[in-house]
Amino acid sequence: MSVTTLIASIALITAIASLLVGVGNARRLNLIGVGRQRFEARRALQDGTSMPVVVRDAIGGASSAADFVLVVASGTCPACRSLAADLNHQRPQLGAHPIIIVDVSKDGEPTFSEFIDFKAIAIYDRTQVLQKALRAELIPYSFVVSNWRIVGHTLGSDIVSLTRLIGEAGVAGPTS
């Protein structure tokens, strides 16, 4: 191997290494949010808030219960499907009160209800009127409701947090 080839090889290896380091640094900066706007979702309705009238009217036609778990979800959302599987598995631990689903799936998409193996009340919200009234911009979003007031809420597919909220709120006892 000639000296010129050796120098060219070293220069090429150095260039590739510096390129990889630069790409790695750019990716790290992107991951920590440098150079992009911070995403902040509006907060969903908080504990102690009464159910909005539009939501209450939609639910009132489907259920007479004032104590329930309200889940805002879609059939195309992977986290929602994960929550559906956990709800199916944990249903006896969630208590006797109804689970009401505000299904925001679009026309032609699978509905969240298709992934539920137990009796649940589904209210289809294709125009997202109910989702907006609840200010649940991200899904799945679950609300624990007692006497038409929100007593707990959780974002995501964390069934452990949802079960804990139901227990803390005293909304539902174990099913028989």
Backbone torsions as a table, in degrees:
resi	resn	phi	psi	omega
1	MET	NA	134.2	-177.4
2	SER	-82.5	163.2	-179.6
3	VAL	-63.3	-38.0	-179.1
4	THR	-64.8	-43.1	178.5
5	THR	-64.4	-40.4	179.1
6	LEU	-62.9	-44.9	179.5
7	ILE	-65.5	-41.6	179.3
8	ALA	-64.1	-40.1	178.7
9	SER	-64.0	-44.0	178.5
10	ILE	-63.9	-41.2	178.6
11	ALA	-63.9	-40.7	179.4
12	LEU	-65.6	-43.3	178.8
13	ILE	-64.1	-41.3	178.2
14	THR	-64.1	-41.4	179.8
15	ALA	-64.8	-43.7	179.5
16	ILE	-64.8	-43.3	179.5
17	ALA	-61.9	-43.7	-179.9
18	SER	-68.0	-34.4	176.6
19	LEU	-64.6	-45.0	179.3
20	LEU	-63.8	-40.1	177.5
21	VAL	-64.0	-42.8	178.9
22	GLY	-63.3	-43.3	177.9
23	VAL	-64.3	-42.7	178.7
24	GLY	-61.4	-42.7	178.2
25	ASN	-65.4	-41.3	178.9
26	ALA	-63.4	-41.4	178.7
27	ARG	-65.6	-41.4	178.9
28	ARG	-62.6	-43.3	179.3
29	LEU	-64.9	-37.1	178.2
30	ASN	-66.5	-39.3	-179.3
31	LEU	-65.9	-34.6	-179.9
32	ILE	-89.1	0.7	170.9
33	GLY	92.1	12.2	178.3
34	VAL	-72.4	129.4	175.4
35	GLY	86.3	8.2	175.3
36	ARG	-136.3	157.0	-178.4
37	GLN	-71.6	145.8	178.3
38	ARG	-77.4	130.8	178.9
39	PHE	-84.6	125.7	176.1
40	GLU	-133.6	114.1	176.7
41	ALA	-80.2	144.3	172.7
42	ARG	-60.9	144.6	-178.9
43	ARG	-74.0	140.0	176.0
44	ALA	-68.4	170.8	178.9
45	LEU	-55.6	139.5	-172.9
46	GLN	-93.1	165.8	177.5
47	ASP	-56.6	141.0	179.9
48	GLY	91.1	-11.4	-179.6
49	THR	-79.3	138.7	174.3
50	SER	-73.2	149.9	175.6
51	MET	-60.5	134.6	176.3
52	PRO	-58.1	148.8	-176.5
53	VAL	-56.0	-43.4	-178.2
54	VAL	-62.9	-37.1	177.7
55	VAL	-71.7	-43.5	179.9
56	ARG	-61.2	-41.6	178.3
57	ASP	-64.1	-42.0	-179.7
58	ALA	-66.1	-41.2	-179.6
59	ILE	-74.6	-38.6	-178.3
60	GLY	-57.3	-32.3	177.7
61	GLY	-75.6	-20.1	-176.5
62	ALA	-103.5	-23.5	-176.1
63	SER	-152.5	144.1	176.9
64	SER	-93.9	-2.2	-177.5
65	ALA	-71.6	141.1	174.7
66	ALA	-102.1	-10.8	177.7
67	ASP	-117.0	121.7	-176.7
68	PHE	-164.8	171.6	172.2
69	VAL	-108.4	126.5	-178.9
70	LEU	-109.8	123.1	-178.3
71	VAL	-117.5	122.3	174.7
72	VAL	-98.9	117.7	-173.9
73	ALA	-156.5	172.9	179.3
74	SER	-137.2	152.2	179.0
75	GLY	-75.3	-14.3	-178.6
76	THR	-97.8	-3.0	-177.2
77	CYS	-89.5	120.4	-179.7
78	PRO	-58.7	-40.3	178.5
79	ALA	-66.1	-34.2	178.0
80	CYS	-66.4	-41.9	178.8
81	ARG	-64.4	-36.7	176.9
82	SER	-64.4	-42.0	177.4
83	LEU	-63.4	-39.9	179.0
84	ALA	-60.2	-44.5	178.8
85	ALA	-62.1	-41.6	179.1
86	ASP	-68.3	-38.9	177.0
87	LEU	-62.3	-41.8	178.3
88	ASN	-59.3	-43.5	-177.0
89	HIS	-73.6	-38.1	-173.0
90	GLN	-98.6	5.6	-174.5
91	ARG	-50.6	-45.1	179.9
92	PRO	-60.8	-31.5	-179.7
93	GLN	-79.1	-13.6	-177.8
94	LEU	-84.8	-11.1	174.9
95	GLY	98.9	180.0	-170.9
96	ALA	-87.4	-17.2	-176.9
97	HIS	-71.1	152.9	-174.5
98	PRO	-67.0	152.7	169.2
99	ILE	-105.3	122.2	179.9
100	ILE	-109.0	129.1	-177.4
101	ILE	-106.7	125.7	169.0
102	VAL	-97.6	101.2	-172.8
103	ASP	-92.0	112.6	-176.7
104	VAL	-98.4	19.2	177.5
105	SER	-63.1	145.6	178.3
106	LYS	-82.4	163.7	175.4
107	ASP	-58.2	137.4	179.0
108	GLY	85.3	-7.6	177.8
109	GLU	-98.0	155.9	174.5
110	PRO	-65.2	143.1	179.6
111	THR	-88.9	156.4	177.8
112	PHE	-61.1	-36.2	-178.3
113	SER	-59.9	-26.6	178.9
114	GLU	-63.7	-20.7	-177.1
115	PHE	-99.3	0.7	-179.8
116	ILE	-98.2	131.3	-177.0
117	ASP	-100.8	9.4	-179.1
118	PHE	-130.9	169.2	-178.6
119	LYS	-71.1	121.5	177.3
120	ALA	-140.2	152.1	177.4
121	ILE	-88.5	124.0	180.0
122	ALA	-112.0	128.9	174.9
123	ILE	-116.7	117.2	-176.7
124	TYR	-84.3	127.3	-174.4
125	ASP	-122.8	61.9	-175.5
126	ARG	-61.9	-29.3	179.8
127	THR	-92.6	-0.7	176.6
128	GLN	62.2	27.2	177.4
129	VAL	-65.0	-45.6	-178.7
130	LEU	-70.2	-40.7	178.4
131	GLN	-59.1	-42.4	178.7
132	LYS	-68.6	-38.3	179.1
133	ALA	-64.1	-33.4	177.9
134	LEU	-83.0	-9.4	-176.6
135	ARG	57.7	36.4	178.6
136	ALA	-95.6	75.9	-176.1
137	GLU	-68.3	-31.4	178.9
138	LEU	-107.2	145.9	-179.6
139	ILE	-129.0	157.0	-1.4
140	PRO	-75.3	143.8	178.1
141	TYR	-127.5	128.8	-177.4
142	SER	-118.9	138.9	178.0
143	PHE	-121.7	136.3	171.5
144	VAL	-100.1	123.0	-172.7
145	VAL	-120.5	132.9	176.0
146	SER	-133.2	126.9	179.7
147	ASN	54.4	40.4	178.7
148	TRP	65.3	17.4	175.9
149	ARG	-118.3	143.1	177.3
150	ILE	-74.7	123.7	179.3
151	VAL	-113.9	-3.4	177.1
152	GLY	-174.8	151.8	177.9
153	HIS	-153.2	153.2	179.5
154	THR	-148.8	144.9	178.8
155	LEU	-104.6	135.2	174.9
156	GLY	102.1	-171.1	-173.1
157	SER	-100.3	25.4	-177.2
158	ASP	-81.4	94.9	-178.4
159	ILE	-68.4	-27.8	179.3
160	VAL	-63.8	-45.5	178.4
161	SER	-64.7	-40.6	179.8
162	LEU	-64.1	-44.8	178.5
163	THR	-61.7	-41.4	178.9
164	ARG	-63.3	-43.4	179.6
165	LEU	-62.2	-41.0	179.4
166	ILE	-63.4	-43.2	178.6
167	GLY	-64.4	-43.4	-179.6
168	GLU	-65.9	-37.5	-177.9
169	ALA	-75.3	-20.8	-178.3
170	GLY	69.1	23.5	-177.6
171	VAL	-73.1	-38.9	-172.4
172	ALA	-134.8	139.8	173.2
173	GLY	-98.3	170.2	-179.3
174	PRO	-63.5	146.9	177.3
175	THR	-81.2	156.2	179.2
176	SER	-94.9	NA	NA
